[in-house]
């Protein structure tokens, strides 16, 4: 990828797409277009085709729907995901895009699969309840990349992360695990509560979103295969330890009471042997990443208490 290459970052996942843009800028790329959902109607094939044929991007990062939304997705949102993915992949092939990188989410990892979950193990078991629709939509996106590679020799790759966290993750009603925790810690700190009860969450390898973006750029430059690549976050860390890191970052000195025992993992996290064997590893230490995310969330403290 030349530094003046025309790069398009698109999809519905603003915080992951934003991390990809930050990483590209840091690497010296300046001909980047971040395509939001309101700029082009990605659900309409004609609109997507016209955009690609007019702007002729050379490289495309297609981001999937937001990671880890509680309560599942509506049928309408799943249909939109399928349409967006299909339209962007097809339009990229028609416009002679050199390479497309499809960034999925950890929701596509099957529930109950025996670890380690290696590349190629997708669709090996059922999905988490409430996540099956979005997961299957993303599986369809990965399968479409594979089909276009095999039939048209279109260089499309799939990348699948462990559970993501970091700046940009929503602190709102549908927050992921860590933003929801930070919100409760912030409220407890503001109210001067002597203790805070938290539910147990299974240990998992946490992956900072900028590390995921770094892995995506690394693979865009160096990887070409129909086998989707796992990006893991390293060693699994107990949620109790993560909660204490977040409490320290916020300044909450109260006692953390674990009202439920941490359950056994219900979803196997990916083992990134392929990527690690290529020489990539995450840079952000978990404590540093948690502090960074807390700082970002507290800068918008109004959103935390809204």
GUVEX-811783 format. One record per residue: x, y, z of N, C-alpha, C in turn; residue number from 1. Coordinates in steps of 0.1 Angstrom, whole numbers. Atoms other than C-alpha are relative to their C-alpha. Example, Ala and Ser with C-alpha at 12.3 -4.5 7.8 and 13.67 -1.06 7.14 Angstrom:
2
[rec [9; -12; 0]; [123; -45; 78]; [9; 12; 0]; 1]
[rec [-9; -11; 0]; [137; -11; 71]; [-8; 11; 8]; 2]
This chain:
306
[rec [8; -12; 0]; [0; 0; 0]; [9; 12; 0]; 1]
[rec [-7; -13; 1]; [15; 33; -11]; [-7; 10; 9]; 2]
[rec [5; -10; -9]; [11; 62; 13]; [-11; 9; -6]; 3]
[rec [11; -9; 7]; [-10; 81; -13]; [-11; -9; -5]; 4]
[rec [11; 9; 4]; [-33; 51; -19]; [-14; 6; 4]; 5]
[rec [13; -4; -3]; [-70; 59; -20]; [-6; -11; 9]; 6]
[rec [5; 10; -10]; [-85; 42; 11]; [-14; 5; 5]; 7]
[rec [14; -2; -5]; [-121; 39; 21]; [-3; -8; 12]; 8]
[rec [4; 6; -12]; [-133; 31; 56]; [-15; 1; 1]; 9]
[rec [15; -1; 1]; [-170; 22; 56]; [-7; -10; 9]; 10]
[rec [8; 9; -8]; [-198; 4; 75]; [-7; 7; 10]; 11]
[rec [8; -7; -10]; [-219; 11; 105]; [6; 1; 14]; 12]
[rec [-6; 1; -13]; [-194; 7; 133]; [10; 12; 2]; 13]
[rec [-7; -12; 0]; [-182; 42; 140]; [13; 0; 8]; 14]
[rec [-12; 0; -9]; [-158; 35; 169]; [11; -8; -6]; 15]
[rec [-11; 8; 6]; [-139; 7; 151]; [5; 7; -12]; 16]
[rec [-4; -8; 12]; [-139; 27; 119]; [9; 11; 3]; 17]
[rec [-8; -12; -5]; [-125; 57; 138]; [13; -5; 4]; 18]
[rec [-13; 6; -4]; [-97; 35; 152]; [8; -3; -12]; 19]
[rec [-7; 3; 13]; [-88; 24; 117]; [5; 12; -6]; 20]
[rec [-4; -13; 6]; [-87; 60; 105]; [12; 5; 8]; 21]
[rec [-11; -5; -8]; [-65; 70; 134]; [13; -8; -3]; 22]
[rec [-12; 8; 3]; [-41; 41; 127]; [6; 3; -14]; 23]
[rec [-5; -4; 13]; [-39; 50; 90]; [7; 13; 0]; 24]
[rec [-7; -13; -1]; [-31; 86; 98]; [13; -1; 6]; 25]
[rec [-13; 1; -7]; [-4; 76; 122]; [10; -7; -8]; 26]
[rec [-9; 7; 9]; [11; 54; 95]; [4; 8; -12]; 27]
[rec [-4; -9; 11]; [13; 83; 71]; [-9; 0; -12]; 28]
[rec [10; -1; 11]; [-17; 77; 49]; [-9; 12; 2]; 29]
[rec [8; -13; -2]; [-36; 109; 42]; [-11; 1; -11]; 30]
[rec [11; 0; 10]; [-59; 100; 12]; [-11; -10; 5]; 31]
[rec [9; 9; -7]; [-85; 84; 35]; [-14; 7; 0]; 32]
[rec [14; -5; 0]; [-123; 87; 32]; [-7; -9; 10]; 33]
[rec [8; 7; -10]; [-144; 77; 62]; [-15; 2; -3]; 34]
[rec [13; -1; 5]; [-178; 69; 49]; [-11; -4; 10]; 35]
[rec [10; 2; -10]; [-206; 73; 74]; [-13; -5; -6]; 36]
[rec [12; 6; 6]; [-240; 57; 70]; [-10; 10; -6]; 37]
[rec [9; -11; 5]; [-257; 91; 62]; [5; 6; -13]; 38]
[rec [-6; -6; 12]; [-233; 100; 34]; [-4; -6; -13]; 39]
[rec [5; 8; 11]; [-243; 73; 10]; [-9; -11; 6]; 40]
[rec [10; 10; -4]; [-273; 50; 13]; [6; -14; -3]; 41]
[rec [-7; 13; 2]; [-253; 17; 18]; [-10; -11; -2]; 42]
[rec [10; 10; 2]; [-285; -3; 17]; [-5; -1; -14]; 43]
[rec [4; 0; 14]; [-292; 6; -19]; [12; -3; -9]; 44]
[rec [-11; 4; 8]; [-270; -12; -44]; [4; 11; -10]; 45]
[rec [-4; -10; 10]; [-272; 15; -70]; [8; 12; 6]; 46]
[rec [-7; -11; -6]; [-261; 42; -46]; [14; -4; 4]; 47]
[rec [-14; 5; -4]; [-231; 21; -34]; [8; -1; -13]; 48]
[rec [-7; 2; 13]; [-221; 12; -70]; [4; 13; -6]; 49]
[rec [-3; -13; 6]; [-223; 48; -81]; [12; 7; 8]; 50]
[rec [-10; -5; -8]; [-201; 59; -52]; [14; -6; -3]; 51]
[rec [-13; 7; 3]; [-174; 33; -59]; [5; 3; -14]; 52]
[rec [-5; -3; 14]; [-173; 39; -96]; [4; 15; -2]; 53]
[rec [-4; -14; 0]; [-171; 77; -90]; [14; 2; 7]; 54]
[rec [-12; -4; -8]; [-143; 77; -64]; [11; -11; -1]; 55]
[rec [-10; 10; 2]; [-125; 44; -72]; [10; -2; 11]; 56]
[rec [-9; 3; -10]; [-110; 36; -39]; [9; -12; -3]; 57]
[rec [-9; 11; 3]; [-80; 12; -40]; [-1; -10; 11]; 58]
[rec [0; 9; -12]; [-83; -3; -5]; [-13; 4; 8]; 59]
[rec [13; -2; -8]; [-115; -8; 16]; [1; -7; 13]; 60]
[rec [2; 7; -13]; [-119; -15; 53]; [-15; 1; 2]; 61]
[rec [15; 1; -2]; [-155; -27; 58]; [-2; -4; 14]; 62]
[rec [2; 3; -14]; [-165; -25; 94]; [-14; -6; 2]; 63]
[rec [13; 6; -2]; [-193; -46; 108]; [-8; 8; 11]; 64]
[rec [8; -7; -10]; [-220; -37; 133]; [7; 0; 13]; 65]
[rec [-7; -2; -13]; [-211; -26; 168]; [1; -12; 8]; 66]
[rec [-3; 12; -9]; [-195; -51; 191]; [-8; 0; 12]; 67]
[rec [5; 3; -13]; [-214; -66; 219]; [-12; 8; 5]; 68]
[rec [12; -7; -5]; [-248; -49; 220]; [-9; -9; 7]; 69]
[rec [9; 9; -8]; [-270; -63; 247]; [-13; 0; -6]; 70]
[rec [14; 1; 4]; [-304; -75; 238]; [-2; -4; -14]; 71]
[rec [1; 4; 13]; [-296; -86; 203]; [-3; 11; -10]; 72]
[rec [3; -9; 11]; [-306; -70; 170]; [-14; -3; -5]; 73]
[rec [13; 2; 7]; [-339; -64; 153]; [1; -6; -13]; 74]
[rec [0; 6; 13]; [-348; -82; 121]; [4; 11; -10]; 75]
[rec [-4; -11; 10]; [-345; -48; 103]; [15; 3; 0]; 76]
[rec [-14; -2; -1]; [-310; -43; 116]; [8; -11; -6]; 77]
[rec [-7; 11; 6]; [-299; -77; 105]; [-1; 0; -15]; 78]
[rec [2; -1; 15]; [-314; -72; 70]; [9; 12; -5]; 79]
[rec [-9; -11; 4]; [-295; -39; 69]; [15; -4; 0]; 80]
[rec [-14; 5; 0]; [-262; -56; 79]; [3; -8; -13]; 81]
[rec [-2; 9; 11]; [-266; -82; 52]; [0; 9; -13]; 82]
[rec [1; -8; 12]; [-275; -55; 26]; [13; 8; -2]; 83]
[rec [-12; -8; 0]; [-246; -32; 35]; [12; -8; -4]; 84]
[rec [-12; 8; 3]; [-220; -60; 35]; [0; -5; -15]; 85]
[rec [0; 5; 13]; [-232; -75; 2]; [2; 12; -10]; 86]
[rec [-2; -11; 9]; [-234; -41; -15]; [14; 5; -1]; 87]
[rec [-14; -5; 0]; [-200; -29; -4]; [10; -10; -7]; 88]
[rec [-9; 10; 6]; [-182; -62; -13]; [-2; -1; -15]; 89]
[rec [2; 1; 14]; [-199; -64; -47]; [5; 12; -7]; 90]
[rec [-4; -13; 6]; [-193; -27; -55]; [15; 1; -1]; 91]
[rec [-15; -1; 0]; [-156; -30; -45]; [5; -9; -11]; 92]
[rec [-5; 9; 10]; [-151; -60; -68]; [-3; 7; -14]; 93]
[rec [3; -6; 13]; [-169; -41; -97]; [9; 12; -3]; 94]
[rec [-8; -12; 2]; [-148; -10; -92]; [15; -3; 1]; 95]
[rec [-14; 4; 1]; [-115; -30; -93]; [8; 4; 13]; 96]
[rec [-7; -2; -13]; [-106; -24; -56]; [11; -10; 1]; 97]
[rec [-11; 10; -1]; [-72; -39; -50]; [-2; -10; 12]; 98]
[rec [2; 9; -11]; [-81; -53; -16]; [-10; 5; 10]; 99]
[rec [10; -3; -10]; [-109; -54; 9]; [2; -8; 13]; 100]
[rec [-2; 6; -13]; [-106; -61; 46]; [-13; 1; 8]; 101]
[rec [12; 0; -7]; [-138; -71; 63]; [2; -3; 15]; 102]
[rec [-2; 0; -14]; [-137; -64; 101]; [-13; -5; 7]; 103]
[rec [12; 5; -7]; [-162; -86; 120]; [1; 3; 14]; 104]
[rec [0; -2; -14]; [-169; -87; 157]; [1; -13; 7]; 105]
[rec [-2; 13; -7]; [-164; -113; 184]; [-13; -7; 2]; 106]
[rec [13; 7; -2]; [-201; -121; 184]; [-1; -12; -9]; 107]
[rec [1; 11; 9]; [-195; -145; 155]; [6; -12; 5]; 108]
[rec [-6; 12; -5]; [-175; -168; 177]; [-11; -9; 7]; 109]
[rec [11; 8; -5]; [-198; -198; 186]; [0; -2; 15]; 110]
[rec [1; 3; -14]; [-211; -204; 221]; [2; -15; 2]; 111]
[rec [-2; 14; -3]; [-199; -236; 237]; [10; -7; -8]; 112]
[rec [-11; 7; 7]; [-171; -243; 213]; [12; -2; 9]; 113]
[rec [-12; 3; -9]; [-141; -259; 229]; [12; 8; -4]; 114]
[rec [-12; -8; 3]; [-111; -237; 232]; [12; -10; -2]; 115]
[rec [-2; -13; 7]; [-87; -230; 216]; [-9; 1; -13]; 116]
[rec [8; -2; 12]; [-109; -215; 189]; [9; 6; -11]; 117]
[rec [-10; -4; 11]; [-87; -214; 158]; [-7; 5; -12]; 118]
[rec [6; -5; 13]; [-91; -199; 124]; [-7; -11; -7]; 119]
[rec [8; 10; 8]; [-117; -217; 103]; [-10; -7; 9]; 120]
[rec [9; 7; -9]; [-137; -228; 134]; [-14; 7; 0]; 121]
[rec [13; -7; 0]; [-167; -204; 126]; [-11; -10; -4]; 122]
[rec [11; 8; 2]; [-201; -220; 125]; [1; -15; 5]; 123]
[rec [-2; 13; -6]; [-189; -249; 146]; [-10; -3; 11]; 124]
[rec [10; 3; -10]; [-216; -245; 172]; [-10; 12; 0]; 125]
[rec [11; -10; 0]; [-246; -223; 182]; [7; 13; 5]; 126]
[rec [-5; -14; -5]; [-242; -185; 189]; [-6; 3; 13]; 127]
[rec [5; -5; -12]; [-248; -166; 220]; [-15; 4; -2]; 128]
[rec [13; -5; 1]; [-285; -160; 227]; [-1; 15; -2]; 129]
[rec [1; -14; 2]; [-296; -127; 213]; [10; 6; -10]; 130]
[rec [-11; -5; 10]; [-265; -124; 190]; [0; -8; -13]; 131]
[rec [0; 9; 11]; [-274; -151; 165]; [-2; 7; -13]; 132]
[rec [3; -6; 12]; [-289; -128; 139]; [12; 9; -6]; 133]
[rec [-12; -8; 4]; [-260; -103; 138]; [12; -8; -3]; 134]
[rec [-11; 9; 2]; [-235; -131; 140]; [-1; -7; -14]; 135]
[rec [2; 7; 13]; [-250; -149; 110]; [2; 10; -11]; 136]
[rec [-2; -11; 10]; [-250; -116; 91]; [15; 2; -3]; 137]
[rec [-14; -2; 1]; [-213; -112; 97]; [7; -13; -6]; 138]
[rec [-5; 12; 6]; [-206; -149; 88]; [-3; 1; -15]; 139]
[rec [3; -1; 14]; [-224; -142; 55]; [10; 10; -7]; 140]
[rec [-9; -9; 6]; [-201; -113; 49]; [14; -6; -2]; 141]
[rec [-13; 8; 2]; [-170; -135; 55]; [-1; -10; -11]; 142]
[rec [2; 10; 10]; [-185; -162; 33]; [0; 7; -14]; 143]
[rec [0; -7; 12]; [-191; -136; 6]; [14; 4; -5]; 144]
[rec [-14; -3; 4]; [-155; -125; 7]; [7; -12; -5]; 145]
[rec [-6; 12; 5]; [-144; -161; 3]; [-5; -4; -14]; 146]
[rec [6; 4; 13]; [-168; -167; -26]; [6; 9; -11]; 147]
[rec [-5; -9; 11]; [-156; -136; -45]; [15; -2; -2]; 148]
[rec [-14; 4; 2]; [-120; -146; -39]; [2; -12; -9]; 149]
[rec [-2; 13; 8]; [-125; -181; -53]; [-6; 2; -14]; 150]
[rec [6; -1; 13]; [-147; -171; -82]; [6; 11; -8]; 151]
[rec [-5; -12; 8]; [-133; -137; -92]; [14; 4; 3]; 152]
[rec [-13; -4; -5]; [-99; -137; -75]; [1; 14; 6]; 153]
[rec [0; -12; -7]; [-109; -107; -56]; [7; -1; 13]; 154]
[rec [-8; 1; -12]; [-85; -100; -28]; [-8; 5; 12]; 155]
[rec [8; -4; -12]; [-109; -99; 2]; [4; -9; 11]; 156]
[rec [-4; 8; -12]; [-99; -110; 37]; [-10; 3; 11]; 157]
[rec [8; -2; -12]; [-118; -114; 70]; [8; 0; 12]; 158]
[rec [-7; -1; -13]; [-106; -104; 104]; [-10; 0; 12]; 159]
[rec [9; 2; -11]; [-122; -114; 137]; [7; 3; 13]; 160]
[rec [-7; -3; -13]; [-113; -99; 171]; [-5; -8; 12]; 161]
[rec [5; 4; -14]; [-115; -110; 207]; [-9; 12; 4]; 162]
[rec [9; -10; -5]; [-138; -88; 228]; [7; 14; 0]; 163]
[rec [-6; -13; 1]; [-131; -51; 220]; [-4; 9; 11]; 164]
[rec [3; -11; -9]; [-129; -21; 243]; [8; 11; -4]; 165]
[rec [-9; -12; 3]; [-115; 14; 241]; [-8; 12; -3]; 166]
[rec [7; -13; 3]; [-123; 50; 232]; [-10; -1; -11]; 167]
[rec [11; 1; 10]; [-155; 54; 213]; [-11; -10; 3]; 168]
[rec [10; 10; -4]; [-173; 25; 228]; [-11; 7; 8]; 169]
[rec [11; -8; -6]; [-208; 37; 239]; [-2; -2; 15]; 170]
[rec [3; 1; -14]; [-215; 45; 275]; [-15; -1; 3]; 171]
[rec [14; -1; -2]; [-252; 45; 269]; [-7; -12; 4]; 172]
[rec [9; 11; -6]; [-281; 21; 276]; [5; -14; -6]; 173]
[rec [-4; 12; 6]; [-266; -5; 252]; [15; -2; 0]; 174]
[rec [-14; 0; -1]; [-231; -2; 264]; [6; -14; 1]; 175]
[rec [-8; 12; -2]; [-205; -30; 263]; [3; -2; 14]; 176]
[rec [-2; 4; -14]; [-193; -47; 294]; [9; 11; 7]; 177]
[rec [-8; -9; -7]; [-165; -23; 302]; [-6; 14; 1]; 178]
[rec [7; -13; -2]; [-183; 10; 295]; [-11; 0; 10]; 179]
[rec [10; 1; -10]; [-212; -2; 316]; [6; 0; 14]; 180]
[rec [-7; 0; -12]; [-188; -9; 344]; [5; 14; 4]; 181]
[rec [-6; -13; -2]; [-171; 25; 341]; [-11; 10; 4]; 182]
[rec [11; -9; -3]; [-205; 42; 342]; [-4; -2; 14]; 183]
[rec [4; 3; -14]; [-215; 25; 375]; [11; 4; 10]; 184]
[rec [-10; -5; -9]; [-181; 32; 390]; [0; 15; 2]; 185]
[rec [1; -15; -1]; [-184; 69; 381]; [-11; 4; 8]; 186]
[rec [11; -4; -8]; [-218; 71; 396]; [2; -3; 15]; 187]
[rec [-3; 3; -14]; [-206; 53; 428]; [10; 10; 6]; 188]
[rec [-10; -10; -4]; [-177; 77; 430]; [-6; 13; 3]; 189]
[rec [6; -13; -1]; [-198; 108; 425]; [-10; 0; 12]; 190]
[rec [9; 1; -11]; [-223; 96; 451]; [6; -4; 14]; 191]
[rec [-8; 4; -13]; [-196; 86; 477]; [-4; -13; 6]; 192]
[rec [4; 13; -5]; [-208; 50; 480]; [12; -7; 5]; 193]
[rec [-12; 8; -6]; [-186; 29; 503]; [3; -13; -7]; 194]
[rec [-2; 13; 7]; [-191; -2; 482]; [-9; 0; -12]; 195]
[rec [8; 1; 12]; [-204; -12; 448]; [-1; -15; -3]; 196]
[rec [2; 14; 4]; [-219; -46; 439]; [1; -2; -15]; 197]
[rec [-1; 3; 15]; [-209; -60; 405]; [-2; -15; -2]; 198]
[rec [2; 14; 4]; [-219; -91; 387]; [12; -6; -5]; 199]
[rec [-11; 7; 5]; [-195; -118; 378]; [0; -1; -15]; 200]
[rec [-1; 1; 14]; [-183; -118; 342]; [12; -10; -3]; 201]
[rec [-10; 10; 2]; [-163; -146; 327]; [13; 6; -5]; 202]
[rec [-13; -4; 4]; [-126; -141; 322]; [1; -1; -15]; 203]
[rec [-1; 0; 15]; [-116; -132; 286]; [12; 8; -4]; 204]
[rec [-10; -8; 4]; [-88; -118; 266]; [-5; 13; -6]; 205]
[rec [5; -13; 5]; [-96; -81; 261]; [9; 6; -11]; 206]
[rec [-8; -6; 11]; [-85; -64; 229]; [-3; 14; -2]; 207]
[rec [2; -14; 2]; [-80; -27; 227]; [-3; 4; -14]; 208]
[rec [5; -2; 14]; [-97; -12; 196]; [11; 5; -9]; 209]
[rec [-11; -5; 9]; [-65; 6; 184]; [9; -11; -3]; 210]
[rec [-8; 12; 3]; [-46; -27; 186]; [-7; -8; -11]; 211]
[rec [8; 6; 10]; [-74; -42; 165]; [2; 7; -14]; 212]
[rec [-2; -8; 13]; [-70; -14; 139]; [14; -2; -5]; 213]
[rec [-14; 3; 4]; [-32; -20; 139]; [1; -13; -6]; 214]
[rec [0; 14; 6]; [-38; -57; 132]; [-6; 1; -14]; 215]
[rec [7; -1; 13]; [-62; -48; 104]; [9; 6; -11]; 216]
[rec [-9; -5; 10]; [-36; -26; 87]; [12; -9; -3]; 217]
[rec [-10; 10; 1]; [-9; -52; 93]; [-4; -11; -10]; 218]
[rec [5; 10; 9]; [-31; -78; 75]; [-3; 5; -14]; 219]
[rec [3; -6; 14]; [-41; -55; 47]; [13; 1; -8]; 220]
[rec [-13; -1; 7]; [-4; -51; 39]; [6; -13; -3]; 221]
[rec [-8; 12; 1]; [7; -87; 44]; [-7; -13; -2]; 222]
[rec [8; 12; 0]; [-21; -112; 43]; [-9; -1; -12]; 223]
[rec [9; 2; 11]; [-40; -127; 14]; [-4; -15; 0]; 224]
[rec [5; 14; -1]; [-61; -159; 20]; [-15; 1; 3]; 225]
[rec [14; 1; -3]; [-97; -170; 23]; [-3; -4; 14]; 226]
[rec [2; 4; -14]; [-92; -181; 59]; [0; 12; 8]; 227]
[rec [0; -12; -9]; [-104; -154; 83]; [10; -1; 11]; 228]
[rec [-11; -1; -10]; [-78; -143; 108]; [-5; 4; 13]; 229]
[rec [3; -4; -14]; [-83; -142; 146]; [10; 10; 5]; 230]
[rec [-9; -10; -7]; [-69; -112; 165]; [-4; -2; 15]; 231]
[rec [3; 1; -14]; [-66; -121; 202]; [6; 11; 8]; 232]
[rec [-5; -11; -8]; [-59; -99; 231]; [11; -5; 10]; 233]
[rec [-10; 5; -9]; [-33; -121; 248]; [-7; -8; 11]; 234]
[rec [4; 8; -11]; [-38; -136; 282]; [-14; 4; 5]; 235]
[rec [13; -3; -6]; [-73; -140; 297]; [2; 7; 14]; 236]
[rec [-1; -7; -12]; [-79; -116; 326]; [-13; -1; 7]; 237]
[rec [12; 0; -8]; [-104; -120; 354]; [-7; 13; 1]; 238]
[rec [8; -13; 0]; [-132; -94; 354]; [2; 8; 13]; 239]
[rec [-3; -7; -13]; [-125; -87; 391]; [12; 9; -1]; 240]
[rec [-12; -8; 1]; [-90; -75; 382]; [-2; 12; -9]; 241]
[rec [3; -11; 9]; [-103; -54; 353]; [-8; 11; 7]; 242]
[rec [8; -10; -8]; [-129; -38; 376]; [9; 8; 10]; 243]
[rec [-9; -7; -9]; [-102; -29; 401]; [9; 10; -8]; 244]
[rec [-8; -10; 8]; [-81; -13; 373]; [-9; 12; -3]; 245]
[rec [9; -11; 4]; [-111; 8; 362]; [-3; 8; 13]; 246]
[rec [3; -8; -12]; [-119; 18; 398]; [12; 9; 4]; 247]
[rec [-12; -8; -2]; [-83; 29; 403]; [2; 12; -9]; 248]
[rec [-1; -11; 10]; [-84; 49; 371]; [-10; 11; 3]; 249]
[rec [11; -10; -3]; [-116; 67; 381]; [3; 7; 14]; 250]
[rec [-2; -5; -13]; [-104; 72; 417]; [-10; -5; 10]; 251]
[rec [10; 6; -9]; [-131; 51; 433]; [7; -9; 10]; 252]
[rec [-7; 7; -10]; [-117; 38; 466]; [-9; -10; 8]; 253]
[rec [9; 9; -7]; [-148; 19; 477]; [3; -15; -2]; 254]
[rec [-1; 14; 1]; [-151; -18; 481]; [-8; -5; -12]; 255]
[rec [8; 7; 11]; [-161; -39; 451]; [-4; -13; 5]; 256]
[rec [6; 12; -6]; [-185; -66; 462]; [-5; -8; -12]; 257]
[rec [4; 9; 11]; [-189; -95; 437]; [-12; -8; 4]; 258]
[rec [13; 7; -5]; [-226; -105; 442]; [-2; -13; -7]; 259]
[rec [2; 12; 7]; [-224; -133; 417]; [14; -5; -4]; 260]
[rec [-13; 6; 4]; [-195; -157; 409]; [2; 1; -15]; 261]
[rec [-3; -1; 15]; [-178; -153; 376]; [-3; -13; -6]; 262]
[rec [4; 13; 6]; [-194; -179; 353]; [12; -5; -9]; 263]
[rec [-9; 5; 10]; [-175; -202; 331]; [-2; 6; -14]; 264]
[rec [2; -6; 13]; [-169; -188; 296]; [-10; -8; -8]; 265]
[rec [10; 7; 9]; [-199; -195; 273]; [4; 1; -15]; 266]
[rec [-4; -2; 14]; [-181; -184; 242]; [16; -1; -1]; 267]
[rec [-14; 1; 1]; [-146; -195; 232]; [6; 12; -7]; 268]
[rec [-7; -11; 6]; [-123; -166; 224]; [10; -5; -10]; 269]
[rec [-9; 4; 11]; [-101; -167; 193]; [14; -2; 5]; 270]
[rec [-14; 2; -2]; [-66; -180; 193]; [7; 5; -13]; 271]
[rec [-5; -6; 12]; [-46; -159; 169]; [14; -5; -4]; 272]
[rec [-13; 6; 3]; [-19; -183; 160]; [6; 5; -13]; 273]
[rec [-4; -4; 13]; [-18; -173; 124]; [6; 14; 0]; 274]
[rec [-5; -14; -1]; [-14; -136; 131]; [12; 1; 8]; 275]
[rec [-12; 0; -9]; [10; -141; 160]; [12; -6; -7]; 276]
[rec [-11; 7; 7]; [31; -164; 138]; [6; 9; -11]; 277]
[rec [-5; -9; 10]; [34; -135; 113]; [8; 11; 6]; 278]
[rec [-8; -10; -7]; [51; -114; 139]; [-8; 12; 7]; 279]
[rec [7; -11; -6]; [22; -92; 152]; [-4; -4; 14]; 280]
[rec [5; 2; -13]; [12; -88; 188]; [-5; 13; 5]; 281]
[rec [6; -13; -5]; [-9; -62; 207]; [10; 8; 7]; 282]
[rec [-9; -9; -6]; [9; -32; 220]; [-5; 5; 13]; 283]
[rec [6; -7; -11]; [-15; -18; 246]; [-2; -10; 12]; 284]
[rec [2; 8; -12]; [-12; -32; 281]; [-14; 2; 5]; 285]
[rec [14; -1; -4]; [-46; -39; 296]; [-2; 12; 10]; 286]
[rec [2; -11; -10]; [-41; -15; 326]; [0; 14; -7]; 287]
[rec [-1; -12; 8]; [-30; 13; 302]; [-13; 2; -8]; 288]
[rec [11; -1; 8]; [-59; 6; 279]; [-13; 3; 8]; 289]
[rec [12; -3; -8]; [-85; 6; 307]; [1; 15; 5]; 290]
[rec [-1; -14; -4]; [-71; 40; 320]; [-3; 9; -11]; 291]
[rec [3; -8; 12]; [-72; 54; 285]; [-15; 1; -2]; 292]
[rec [15; 0; 2]; [-109; 43; 281]; [-7; 8; 11]; 293]
[rec [6; -8; -11]; [-118; 57; 315]; [1; 15; -2]; 294]
[rec [-3; -14; 2]; [-102; 90; 307]; [-9; 5; -11]; 295]
[rec [8; -4; 11]; [-121; 92; 274]; [-15; 1; 4]; 296]
[rec [14; 0; -4]; [-154; 83; 290]; [-3; 12; 10]; 297]
[rec [2; -11; -10]; [-150; 108; 319]; [1; 14; -6]; 298]
[rec [0; -13; 7]; [-142; 136; 294]; [-14; 3; -5]; 299]
[rec [14; -2; 4]; [-178; 131; 283]; [-9; -5; 12]; 300]
[rec [7; 5; -12]; [-191; 125; 319]; [-15; 3; -1]; 301]
[rec [15; -2; 2]; [-225; 140; 309]; [-7; -11; -6]; 302]
[rec [6; 12; 6]; [-231; 110; 287]; [-1; -11; 10]; 303]
[rec [0; 11; -10]; [-222; 87; 316]; [-12; 1; 9]; 304]
[rec [11; -1; -10]; [-250; 101; 338]; [-13; 4; -7]; 305]
[rec [12; -4; 7]; [-275; 109; 311]; [-10; -11; 1]; 306]
